[in-house]
Amino acid sequence: MDHPIDFFKPRPYRSLADLEAMKRLLSDGIQANGPGFYVHPGDIQWWLFYPPIGEDLMAHTWLWDDPAQAGQILAWMLVDPSWPSFELFVQPALFGSDLHTQMYLWAEGEALHLCRDDAKDLNKLWIAEGDSFQRAHLESRGYVETVADMFFVRSLAAPLPSLEVPGWTVRRCRGAGEVQPRARAQYGAFESTRPMEVYVQRFLRCMQSE
């Protein structure tokens, strides 16, 4: 970025073109290998097209368009009111900037606005262990660390070993034709009491998002 960009409010999520821009930002962040943690681009597809039952996370997703590059975004954020939690990801060149801080404050305010009346906490995930900027910002806002996840990385310089599971065949799902058994497997694993058709429709929606 050659010049500072003043803060401006983001716009709502609109289309699959937005989804692609959000995924590109995550890819850029991962490749930059900076202090911030960026989730896998596939995660956002899962979040938006397989949301918590009863939630429409697309309605709680906002993007900051890049005023200098059409079709590119500076950042995006998402709120899950059911938890409640919020996530914010910025272009690596903006990470730790004053604009990043202003975006954080806006995202937090929107998340608080969308919280249920009975919510007792507001959550923010995906903070890397060495990310001093986000840690300091969140602590200054009263957030405290509660749990820590382990994140593993494997180099792709050498090929992955072949996968063999004795007595089983591991393969990709063959698409919408297998949505019923795929949904039924998860339905049973989590012992859900929701209507089975709800799971089927969520899986089908996710499959058709490609």
NORLINPE-V665265 format. One record per pair of residues at least 24 apart in sequence whose C-alpha atoms are under 6 Angstrom apart, sorted by sequence separation. I is the first residue (numbers start at 1). GAP is how many residues later the second one is. D is the distance in whole Angstrom. If there is no record, write none. Layout:
# NORLINPE-V665265
I;GAP;D
I;GAP;D
This chain:
# NORLINPE-V665265
79;32;6
81;33;6
81;34;5
85;37;6
96;37;6
84;38;6
85;38;4
86;38;6
85;39;6
13;48;5
12;49;6
13;49;5
12;50;4
11;51;5
10;52;6
11;52;5
10;53;5
10;54;5
29;63;5
37;91;5
36;95;6
35;96;5
50;152;5
49;156;6
50;156;6
49;157;5
